């Protein structure tokens, strides 16, 4: 049984959901219809996860549909690689929760031409039949219809072809100055636009612009660009087009064609909303128009979310790729071992507001720990081993001890694997789901090097010369001798065990202050363990913290200057033998160390585990120093 995505996230409340709830109550729409429309020019990151959870969450909570659409209007920056990764990430995040609300279309389907209130109209509905022959929506599927809408604006005198250079256009718009080509006749504009489509003009020669208000207070209404000439093959349409619609023009019309009711964007698009409304209203469209609503995007401490900067990390090989577990990409987060449920709970807990701010990454880490504590199978692993010899335990003897798989088992909301999976045994008399496994105990063990101090500091309750500790699930041991090599390095600890002190023994109730973990040396598995940590050492990697820099308006520091040199440490660890059957779909707590997951590079010859997160927030103490 998979441990992914079994618990539905609690439904939150926020201002956008309040708007939708009011619309449902007044029956304003036959069905709520949202969309998640990424541009396929990069990998999705945790900021997109917030938007996915909001858009699919609203559809899920209000009996609606959420279309997955590729807003693919810029062929020079888009790639099928990104299209495929986006689909994989979205399906992973909504699986077991909102997959029934996922709006897809039949492969190759384009909008129907319909008559609505006596007017010609275009519409493309999501598929309602379960099928594998479906695909996401694509803005590029509407290029014919969007071109048609552009001609309609020209015929209405609301768009014109402009011959200003890009620099001149920017300058005229900045000054609120009218283009000298603004008053061309409708016939001339239509002819020029058709010739643009036919490929008669070189790139950059002319553009189609909306005719709104040249000196509007909102610069986005100052005769914005609608179409530009760009000779580039498109991943969907090939070389069919040499003109492409601008994002603002295509976005609102794509929403309309798909019958979107609530177009939910991040806050930077608030100033674009008047243009969104102007385009739709100027066309006199017959069906109800979509409405745009904005919310604050996610800004996360110790994290960079800029696509450009994430690409820089990949291209400069600072990370190993887009799915490097240190990256904030959804595929990187997934590879690190974070579950979709943890991400969804994080997205819900931080809420939806209209105010920009920075969310402490500790909130995300808390959601991850809370989730993994419920689901992770407990296992013993020693990351930095030192040998222990139990001198009074017979050579060659192996004792099988019982170890608990997850003390959270049986509690509400605690997902665990099926009986028998990875050594899980559920006692027949157990009614709370608790399971145990057998772990071997022998004369020679490994413990963590940090769990022994030859000269211990005050209040050190782990192993020390003459001191006692309990080995978890096993015996109390006492350190009798420290063995060193010629260089003075400790190579071995020789100890004696109280052989009556394990569970059920005569002295099992004897109290010692420390309990440490261990593995049997003869049975331990070697594994590569990748200890991942935060990628940056400062909460705001792009911000220059000096007062002088801020007051002088100096350029922000290079975000790479605060990269964490210890964001990855690779070690060879010793693991208990049951981990030979570890599965990528499960999560593991290496007891007293942290949460881990099997990496995709792992195989039967070489086990590789990634640290998802430490058991406790090790950065909190640093912040207090």
C-alpha positions as CSV (number, residue, x, y, z in Angstrom):
1,X,0.0,0.0,0.0
2,X,1.4,3.4,-1.0
3,X,1.9,5.9,1.7
4,X,1.3,8.9,-0.6
5,X,-1.8,11.1,-0.6
6,X,-4.2,9.1,1.6
7,X,-5.5,11.9,3.8
8,X,-7.7,14.6,2.4
9,X,-6.5,18.0,3.5
10,X,-8.9,20.1,5.6
11,X,-10.8,22.7,3.7
12,X,-9.6,26.2,4.6
13,X,-11.3,29.6,4.5
14,X,-10.0,32.7,2.8
15,X,-11.3,35.7,0.9
16,X,-11.3,34.0,-2.5
17,X,-13.2,31.0,-1.2
18,X,-15.6,33.4,0.4
19,X,-16.2,35.0,-3.0
20,X,-16.7,31.6,-4.6
21,X,-19.0,30.5,-1.8
22,X,-21.2,33.6,-2.4
23,X,-21.4,32.8,-6.1
24,X,-22.4,29.2,-5.4
25,X,-25.1,30.4,-2.9
26,X,-26.6,32.8,-5.5
27,X,-26.2,30.2,-8.3
28,X,-24.3,32.6,-10.4
29,X,-22.7,29.9,-12.5
30,X,-23.9,26.4,-13.4
31,X,-20.5,25.1,-12.2
32,X,-17.4,26.6,-10.7
33,X,-14.5,26.4,-13.2
34,X,-10.9,27.3,-12.3
35,X,-7.6,26.7,-14.1
36,X,-3.9,26.2,-13.4
37,X,-2.2,27.8,-16.4
38,X,1.7,27.6,-16.2
39,X,3.9,28.8,-19.0
40,X,6.0,25.7,-20.0
41,X,9.3,27.6,-19.8
42,X,10.6,26.0,-16.6
43,X,10.0,23.5,-13.9
44,X,7.3,24.1,-11.3
45,X,8.4,25.1,-7.8
46,X,6.8,25.4,-4.4
47,X,5.2,28.7,-5.3
48,X,3.3,27.0,-8.0
49,X,2.3,24.3,-5.5
50,X,0.4,27.0,-3.5
51,X,-1.5,28.0,-6.7
52,X,-2.2,24.4,-7.6
53,X,-3.6,23.7,-4.1
54,X,-5.8,26.9,-4.3
55,X,-7.2,26.3,-7.8
56,X,-7.8,22.6,-7.5
57,X,-8.9,23.1,-3.9
58,X,-11.7,25.4,-4.9
59,X,-12.8,23.1,-7.6
60,X,-12.7,20.2,-5.2
61,X,-14.6,22.0,-2.4
62,X,-17.3,23.5,-4.6
63,X,-18.0,20.6,-7.0
64,X,-16.2,22.2,-9.9
65,X,-13.5,21.6,-12.4
66,X,-9.9,22.9,-12.7
67,X,-8.3,22.9,-16.1
68,X,-4.6,22.2,-16.6
69,X,-3.5,24.5,-19.3
70,X,-0.2,25.3,-20.9
71,X,0.0,29.1,-21.6
72,X,2.4,28.5,-24.4
73,X,2.5,31.7,-26.4
74,X,6.3,32.2,-26.4
75,X,7.9,29.5,-28.6
76,X,11.5,30.6,-28.0
77,X,11.4,29.8,-24.3
78,X,9.1,26.8,-24.2
79,X,9.9,23.1,-24.5
80,X,8.1,19.8,-24.4
81,X,10.4,18.8,-21.5
82,X,8.7,21.4,-19.4
83,X,5.2,20.3,-20.5
84,X,5.9,16.8,-19.4
85,X,7.4,17.8,-16.1
86,X,4.4,20.1,-15.3
87,X,1.9,17.3,-16.0
88,X,3.9,14.9,-13.7
89,X,4.1,17.4,-10.9
90,X,0.4,18.4,-11.0
91,X,-0.8,14.8,-11.1
92,X,1.5,13.9,-8.2
93,X,0.3,16.8,-6.0
94,X,-3.4,16.2,-6.6
95,X,-3.3,12.4,-6.6
96,X,-5.7,10.9,-4.0
97,X,-7.2,14.3,-3.4
98,X,-8.5,16.3,-6.4
99,X,-7.6,14.2,-9.4
100,X,-11.4,13.9,-10.1
101,X,-11.5,17.6,-10.6
102,X,-8.7,17.7,-13.1
103,X,-9.9,19.2,-16.4
104,X,-8.3,17.7,-19.5
105,X,-9.4,17.6,-23.2
106,X,-9.4,14.9,-25.8
107,X,-6.1,14.7,-27.6
108,X,-6.0,17.0,-30.6
109,X,-9.3,18.6,-29.8
110,X,-9.6,22.3,-30.7
111,X,-12.5,24.7,-29.9
112,X,-15.9,24.3,-31.5
113,X,-17.5,27.1,-33.4
114,X,-20.9,27.6,-31.9
115,X,-23.8,30.1,-32.2
116,X,-24.6,31.8,-28.9
117,X,-27.3,34.5,-28.9
118,X,-27.0,34.7,-32.6
119,X,-23.3,35.4,-32.5
120,X,-20.4,33.2,-33.6
121,X,-18.5,31.9,-30.6
122,X,-15.7,29.5,-29.6
123,X,-15.8,26.9,-26.8
124,X,-13.7,24.0,-25.7
125,X,-15.1,21.9,-22.8
126,X,-13.1,19.4,-20.6
127,X,-13.6,15.7,-21.3
128,X,-16.2,14.1,-19.1
129,X,-15.3,10.5,-20.1
130,X,-12.6,8.5,-18.3
131,X,-9.9,8.0,-20.9
132,X,-6.2,7.8,-21.4
133,X,-6.6,9.6,-24.7
134,X,-6.6,13.0,-23.1
135,X,-4.2,15.9,-22.7
136,X,-3.9,19.3,-21.1
137,X,-5.4,22.4,-22.6
138,X,-3.0,24.5,-24.6
139,X,-3.3,28.2,-25.4
140,X,-1.7,27.3,-28.8
141,X,-4.8,25.3,-29.6
142,X,-6.6,28.6,-29.8
143,X,-4.2,30.5,-32.1
144,X,-6.8,30.5,-34.9
145,X,-9.5,31.8,-32.6
146,X,-7.3,34.4,-30.9
147,X,-6.3,35.6,-34.4
148,X,-10.0,35.9,-35.2
149,X,-10.6,37.9,-32.1
150,X,-7.7,40.2,-33.0
151,X,-9.4,40.9,-36.4
152,X,-12.6,41.6,-34.6
153,X,-10.9,44.3,-32.4
154,X,-9.4,45.9,-35.6
155,X,-12.9,45.9,-37.2
156,X,-14.3,47.6,-34.1
157,X,-11.6,50.3,-34.3
158,X,-10.0,49.0,-31.1
159,X,-6.6,47.8,-32.4
160,X,-4.0,49.1,-34.8
161,X,-0.8,48.0,-36.5
162,X,2.1,50.1,-35.2
163,X,5.5,50.5,-36.9
164,X,7.4,52.0,-34.0
165,X,10.6,50.1,-33.0
166,X,10.5,48.3,-29.6
167,X,12.5,51.1,-28.0
168,X,10.3,53.8,-29.5
169,X,7.2,52.0,-28.3
170,X,8.5,51.7,-24.7
171,X,9.4,55.4,-24.8
172,X,6.0,56.6,-26.2
173,X,4.2,54.5,-23.6
174,X,6.3,55.8,-20.8
175,X,5.6,59.3,-21.8
176,X,1.9,58.7,-22.5
177,X,2.4,59.7,-26.1
178,X,0.3,58.5,-29.0
179,X,1.9,56.4,-31.8
180,X,1.9,58.2,-35.2
181,X,0.3,55.1,-36.6
182,X,-2.6,55.1,-34.1
183,X,-5.1,56.7,-36.5
184,X,-4.7,54.3,-39.4
185,X,-8.0,53.2,-41.0
186,X,-9.6,50.0,-40.1
187,X,-9.1,48.7,-43.6
188,X,-5.3,49.5,-43.6
189,X,-4.9,47.9,-40.1
190,X,-6.7,44.8,-41.2
191,X,-4.6,44.5,-44.4
192,X,-1.4,45.0,-42.5
193,X,-2.3,42.5,-39.8
194,X,-3.2,39.9,-42.5
195,X,0.2,40.6,-44.1
196,X,1.9,40.2,-40.8
197,X,0.3,36.7,-40.6
198,X,1.3,35.9,-44.1
199,X,5.0,36.5,-43.3
200,X,5.6,39.6,-45.4
201,X,7.4,41.6,-42.7
202,X,10.6,40.8,-40.8
203,X,10.7,40.2,-37.1
204,X,10.2,43.4,-35.1
205,X,9.0,45.4,-38.1
206,X,5.5,46.0,-36.7
207,X,3.1,44.9,-33.9
208,X,-0.6,44.9,-33.3
209,X,-1.5,47.2,-30.4
210,X,-4.8,47.7,-28.5
211,X,-6.3,51.2,-28.9
212,X,-7.2,52.2,-25.3
213,X,-5.9,55.3,-23.6
214,X,-2.4,56.6,-24.4
215,X,-1.9,58.4,-21.1
216,X,-3.8,56.1,-18.8
217,X,-2.6,56.2,-15.1
218,X,-2.3,52.4,-15.4
219,X,0.5,51.9,-17.9
220,X,-0.9,48.5,-19.0
221,X,-3.8,50.4,-20.6
222,X,-1.4,52.6,-22.7
223,X,-2.1,50.9,-26.0
224,X,-0.5,47.6,-25.0
225,X,0.9,45.1,-27.5
226,X,-1.4,42.3,-28.6
227,X,0.6,40.5,-31.3
228,X,4.3,40.5,-32.4
229,X,6.2,38.9,-35.3
230,X,8.4,36.0,-34.2
231,X,9.7,33.5,-36.6
232,X,10.2,30.5,-34.4
233,X,8.9,26.9,-34.4
234,X,6.4,26.1,-31.7
235,X,6.5,22.8,-29.8
236,X,2.8,22.3,-30.6
237,X,2.1,24.1,-33.9
238,X,5.5,23.8,-35.5
239,X,6.2,26.4,-38.2
240,X,2.5,27.3,-38.9
241,X,2.7,30.7,-37.3
242,X,5.1,33.6,-37.6
243,X,3.0,35.9,-35.4
244,X,2.2,35.1,-31.8
245,X,-0.2,36.7,-29.3
246,X,1.1,38.4,-26.2
247,X,0.4,36.7,-22.9
248,X,-2.1,39.2,-21.7
249,X,-4.1,38.9,-24.9
250,X,-4.1,35.1,-25.1
251,X,-4.7,34.5,-21.4
252,X,-8.1,36.1,-20.9
253,X,-9.3,34.7,-24.2
254,X,-8.2,31.2,-23.3
255,X,-10.1,31.6,-20.0
256,X,-13.2,32.6,-22.0
257,X,-12.9,29.8,-24.6
258,X,-12.7,27.2,-21.8
259,X,-15.6,28.6,-19.8
260,X,-13.5,29.6,-16.8
261,X,-15.5,31.3,-14.1
262,X,-12.8,32.3,-11.6
263,X,-9.4,33.2,-13.1
264,X,-7.1,33.2,-10.0
265,X,-3.7,34.9,-10.4
266,X,-0.9,36.1,-8.2
267,X,-0.8,39.7,-7.0
268,X,1.5,41.1,-9.7
269,X,-1.3,40.6,-12.2
270,X,-3.6,43.0,-10.3
271,X,-2.6,45.9,-12.5
272,X,-3.2,43.7,-15.6
273,X,-6.9,43.1,-14.6
274,X,-8.3,46.3,-16.3
275,X,-6.7,45.1,-19.5
276,X,-8.1,41.6,-19.0
277,X,-11.6,43.0,-18.6
278,X,-11.2,45.5,-21.4
279,X,-10.3,42.9,-24.0
280,X,-13.2,40.6,-23.1
281,X,-15.7,43.5,-22.8
282,X,-14.6,45.1,-26.1
283,X,-15.3,42.0,-28.1
284,X,-18.9,41.9,-27.0
285,X,-18.7,38.1,-26.3
286,X,-22.0,36.3,-25.8
287,X,-21.3,34.0,-22.9
288,X,-20.6,35.0,-19.3
289,X,-17.1,36.5,-18.9
290,X,-14.5,35.1,-16.6
291,X,-13.4,37.3,-13.7
292,X,-9.9,37.7,-12.4
293,X,-9.0,37.5,-8.7
294,X,-5.5,38.0,-7.2
295,X,-3.7,36.6,-4.2
296,X,-0.2,37.1,-2.8
297,X,2.4,34.7,-4.2
298,X,4.6,32.6,-1.9
299,X,7.9,34.0,-0.8
300,X,9.8,31.5,1.3
301,X,12.8,32.3,3.5
302,X,16.2,30.7,2.7
303,X,14.8,30.1,-0.8
304,X,15.1,31.5,-4.3
305,X,12.0,31.0,-6.6
306,X,13.0,33.1,-9.6
307,X,13.0,30.8,-12.7
308,X,16.0,32.7,-14.0
309,X,18.0,32.1,-10.9
310,X,17.0,28.5,-10.5
311,X,18.2,28.0,-14.1
312,X,21.5,29.6,-13.2
313,X,21.9,27.1,-10.4
314,X,21.4,24.3,-12.8
315,X,23.5,25.6,-15.7
316,X,26.4,26.5,-13.4
317,X,26.2,23.0,-11.9
318,X,25.8,24.4,-8.4
319,X,23.1,21.7,-8.1
320,X,22.9,18.4,-10.0
321,X,19.7,19.3,-11.9
322,X,16.1,20.5,-11.6
323,X,15.3,17.6,-9.4
324,X,18.2,18.1,-7.0
325,X,16.7,17.6,-3.5
326,X,18.0,21.0,-2.5
327,X,16.0,22.8,-5.2
328,X,12.5,24.3,-4.4
329,X,11.1,22.7,-7.5
330,X,8.3,20.2,-7.0
331,X,10.3,17.4,-8.6
332,X,13.2,18.3,-6.3
333,X,11.0,18.4,-3.2
334,X,9.5,15.0,-4.3
335,X,12.9,13.5,-4.7
336,X,13.9,14.7,-1.3
337,X,11.1,12.6,0.2
338,X,8.5,15.2,1.0
339,X,4.9,13.8,0.4
340,X,2.2,15.5,-1.6
341,X,0.1,15.6,1.6
342,X,2.7,17.5,3.5
343,X,2.9,20.1,0.7
344,X,-0.9,20.5,0.6
345,X,-1.1,20.9,4.3
346,X,1.7,23.6,4.1
347,X,-0.2,25.4,1.4
348,X,-3.4,25.4,3.4
349,X,-1.8,26.4,6.7
350,X,0.0,29.5,5.3
351,X,-3.4,30.8,4.0
352,X,-4.4,33.0,1.1
353,X,-4.0,36.8,1.5
354,X,-3.6,40.0,-0.6
355,X,-0.5,41.1,1.2
356,X,3.1,40.2,0.2
357,X,5.3,38.8,2.8
358,X,7.9,36.1,3.5
359,X,6.9,32.8,4.9
360,X,9.4,31.2,7.3
361,X,10.7,28.0,5.8
362,X,10.4,26.6,9.3
363,X,6.6,26.4,8.7
364,X,7.2,24.2,5.7
365,X,9.7,22.1,7.7
366,X,7.2,21.7,10.5
367,X,4.5,20.4,8.0
368,X,7.0,17.9,6.7
369,X,8.0,16.6,10.1
370,X,4.4,16.4,11.2
371,X,3.6,14.3,8.2
372,X,6.6,12.1,8.3
373,X,6.3,11.4,12.0
374,X,2.9,9.8,11.3
375,X,3.9,7.7,8.3
376,X,7.7,7.0,8.5
377,X,8.9,3.4,9.4
378,X,11.4,3.5,12.1
379,X,14.8,1.9,11.3
380,X,18.2,1.8,12.9
381,X,21.1,3.4,11.0
382,X,24.6,4.6,12.1
383,X,25.9,7.4,10.0
384,X,29.4,7.8,11.5
385,X,30.2,4.4,13.0
386,X,32.6,3.4,15.8
387,X,32.9,-0.3,16.7
388,X,31.7,-1.6,20.0
389,X,32.6,-5.1,21.2
390,X,30.3,-6.7,23.9
391,X,33.0,-8.8,25.6
392,X,30.5,-10.9,27.6
393,X,28.3,-11.8,24.7
394,X,29.2,-15.1,23.1
395,X,31.1,-15.0,19.8
396,X,29.0,-16.3,16.9
397,X,25.7,-15.9,18.7
398,X,23.0,-13.8,17.1
399,X,19.9,-12.8,19.0
400,X,16.7,-11.6,17.2
401,X,15.2,-8.6,19.1
402,X,11.8,-7.0,18.6
403,X,11.8,-3.4,17.3
404,X,8.7,-1.2,16.9
405,X,8.0,0.0,13.3
406,X,6.1,3.1,14.2
407,X,4.9,4.2,17.6
408,X,2.3,6.4,15.9
409,X,0.6,3.4,14.3
410,X,-3.1,3.1,15.1
411,X,-3.5,6.8,15.9
412,X,-5.8,8.9,13.8
413,X,-4.4,10.0,10.5
414,X,-1.4,7.8,10.7
415,X,-0.8,6.0,7.3
416,X,1.3,2.9,7.5
417,X,2.2,0.1,5.1
418,X,0.3,-3.2,4.7
419,X,1.0,-6.1,7.0
420,X,4.1,-7.9,5.9
421,X,5.6,-5.0,4.0
422,X,9.3,-4.5,4.8
423,X,9.3,-6.7,7.8
424,X,6.2,-5.3,9.4
425,X,4.4,-7.9,11.6
426,X,1.1,-7.0,13.3
427,X,0.5,-9.0,16.4
428,X,-2.9,-10.8,16.2
429,X,-3.9,-9.4,19.6
430,X,-3.1,-5.9,18.6
431,X,-6.1,-3.6,18.0
432,X,-4.1,-0.4,17.4
433,X,-2.1,-1.4,14.3
434,X,1.2,-1.4,16.0
435,X,3.7,-3.7,14.2
436,X,7.2,-5.0,15.0
437,X,10.1,-6.4,13.2
438,X,13.2,-8.5,14.1
439,X,16.6,-7.0,14.3
440,X,19.8,-9.0,14.8
441,X,22.0,-8.4,17.9
442,X,25.6,-9.8,18.0
443,X,28.9,-9.4,19.8
444,X,30.2,-6.6,17.6
445,X,28.1,-3.5,17.0
446,X,28.4,-0.1,15.5
447,X,27.2,3.1,17.4
448,X,27.4,6.7,16.4
449,X,30.8,8.2,17.0
450,X,29.1,11.3,18.6
451,X,27.4,9.0,21.1
452,X,30.8,8.4,22.8
453,X,33.0,11.0,24.6
454,X,36.3,10.0,26.2
455,X,36.3,13.3,28.1
456,X,32.6,14.1,28.3
457,X,31.2,17.6,29.0
458,X,28.8,18.1,31.9
459,X,25.3,16.5,31.5
460,X,26.6,14.1,28.8
461,X,24.3,11.1,29.2
462,X,25.5,8.9,26.4
463,X,28.5,6.5,26.5
464,X,31.7,7.4,28.3
465,X,34.5,5.5,30.0
466,X,33.0,3.7,33.0
467,X,29.5,4.9,32.0
468,X,26.3,3.1,31.1
469,X,23.7,3.6,28.4
470,X,20.9,1.5,27.1
471,X,21.0,0.2,23.5
472,X,17.6,0.7,22.1
473,X,15.5,-2.5,22.0
474,X,18.4,-4.3,23.6
475,X,20.7,-4.2,26.7
476,X,22.3,-1.8,29.1
477,X,26.0,-1.7,28.3
478,X,29.0,-0.3,30.2
479,X,32.2,1.0,28.6
480,X,35.2,-0.7,30.1
481,X,38.0,0.0,27.7
482,X,38.9,2.5,24.9
483,X,41.1,1.0,22.1
484,X,43.2,3.4,20.0
485,X,45.5,3.2,17.0
486,X,49.1,4.4,16.9
487,X,47.9,7.9,16.1
488,X,45.7,8.0,19.1
489,X,42.4,7.7,17.2
490,X,39.7,5.6,18.8
491,X,39.1,2.5,16.9
492,X,37.0,0.3,19.2
493,X,35.1,0.4,22.5
494,X,35.1,-2.7,24.6
495,X,32.0,-3.0,26.8
496,X,30.1,-5.4,28.9
497,X,26.3,-5.9,28.8
498,X,23.8,-6.4,31.6
499,X,22.4,-9.5,29.9
500,X,19.3,-9.4,32.1
501,X,18.4,-5.8,31.2
502,X,16.5,-6.2,28.0
503,X,12.7,-6.2,27.9
504,X,11.3,-9.0,30.1
505,X,14.6,-9.5,31.9
506,X,15.2,-9.4,35.7
507,X,16.9,-5.9,35.5
508,X,14.9,-4.5,32.6
509,X,13.4,-1.8,34.9
510,X,16.9,-0.5,35.8
511,X,17.1,3.1,34.9
512,X,20.0,4.7,33.0
513,X,19.9,8.3,31.7
514,X,20.9,7.6,28.1
515,X,19.5,5.5,25.2
516,X,21.4,5.2,21.9
517,X,20.9,3.4,18.6
518,X,23.1,0.8,17.1
519,X,23.4,-1.9,14.3
520,X,24.9,-5.3,14.3
521,X,28.3,-5.1,12.6
522,X,28.1,-8.5,10.9
523,X,24.6,-7.8,9.5
524,X,24.9,-4.1,8.7
525,X,24.3,-2.9,5.2
526,X,26.6,-0.3,3.6
527,X,24.7,2.6,2.0
528,X,25.4,6.0,0.6
529,X,23.5,8.6,2.6
530,X,23.1,12.1,1.2
531,X,22.6,14.6,4.0
532,X,20.8,17.5,2.5
533,X,20.3,20.9,4.2
534,X,19.1,24.4,3.3
535,X,20.7,25.7,0.1
536,X,21.3,29.2,1.5
537,X,22.7,30.5,4.8
538,X,20.6,33.6,5.1
539,X,16.8,34.1,5.2
540,X,16.7,36.5,2.2
541,X,19.4,35.4,-0.2
542,X,18.7,38.2,-2.7
543,X,18.7,41.0,-0.1
544,X,21.8,43.1,0.8
545,X,21.5,43.4,4.5
546,X,23.8,46.4,5.0
547,X,22.1,49.7,5.8
548,X,24.5,51.6,3.6
549,X,23.7,49.5,0.6
550,X,19.9,50.0,1.1
551,X,20.1,53.7,1.7
552,X,22.4,54.3,-1.4
553,X,20.2,52.1,-3.6
554,X,23.1,49.8,-4.4
555,X,22.7,46.7,-6.5
556,X,21.5,43.7,-4.6
557,X,24.2,41.2,-3.7
558,X,24.7,38.1,-5.8
559,X,22.4,35.5,-4.3
560,X,25.1,32.9,-4.8
561,X,27.3,34.6,-2.3
562,X,25.2,33.1,0.5
563,X,25.1,29.6,-0.7
564,X,25.4,27.1,2.1
565,X,28.7,25.1,1.6
566,X,27.3,22.3,3.8
567,X,24.0,22.0,1.9
568,X,25.1,18.5,0.9
569,X,27.3,16.0,2.7
570,X,27.7,12.4,1.3
571,X,28.7,9.7,3.7
572,X,28.8,5.9,3.9
573,X,26.5,4.6,6.7
574,X,25.7,1.3,8.3
575,X,22.0,0.3,8.2
576,X,20.0,-2.5,9.7
577,X,19.4,-5.4,7.3
578,X,15.7,-4.9,6.8
579,X,16.5,-1.8,4.7
580,X,17.7,-4.1,1.9
581,X,14.0,-4.2,0.9
582,X,13.5,-0.4,1.2
583,X,11.0,1.0,-1.2
584,X,10.9,4.5,-2.8
585,X,7.2,4.8,-2.0
586,X,7.8,4.6,1.8
587,X,9.5,7.0,4.2
588,X,11.9,6.1,6.9
589,X,12.9,7.6,10.2
590,X,16.5,6.7,11.1
591,X,16.0,6.8,14.8
592,X,17.5,9.7,16.6
593,X,18.8,11.1,13.3
594,X,16.1,12.2,10.8
595,X,13.7,11.3,8.0
596,X,15.0,9.6,4.9
597,X,13.9,8.3,1.6
598,X,15.3,6.0,-1.0
599,X,16.8,7.9,-3.9
600,X,16.0,7.2,-7.6
601,X,19.7,6.4,-8.2
602,X,19.6,3.5,-5.7
603,X,19.8,-0.1,-7.0
604,X,20.3,-3.6,-5.6
605,X,24.0,-3.2,-5.7
606,X,24.1,0.2,-4.1
607,X,21.6,1.6,-1.6
608,X,21.3,5.4,-1.7
609,X,19.2,7.4,0.8
610,X,18.4,11.1,0.9
611,X,17.8,12.9,4.1
612,X,14.5,14.7,3.8
613,X,14.8,16.6,7.1
614,X,16.3,16.3,10.5
615,X,14.2,15.3,13.5
616,X,14.5,18.7,15.1
617,X,15.0,22.2,13.7
618,X,18.8,22.6,13.9
619,X,18.6,26.1,12.4
620,X,16.5,27.5,15.2
621,X,19.5,27.4,17.7
622,X,21.7,29.1,15.1
623,X,19.3,31.9,14.7
624,X,19.3,32.6,18.4
625,X,23.1,32.9,18.6
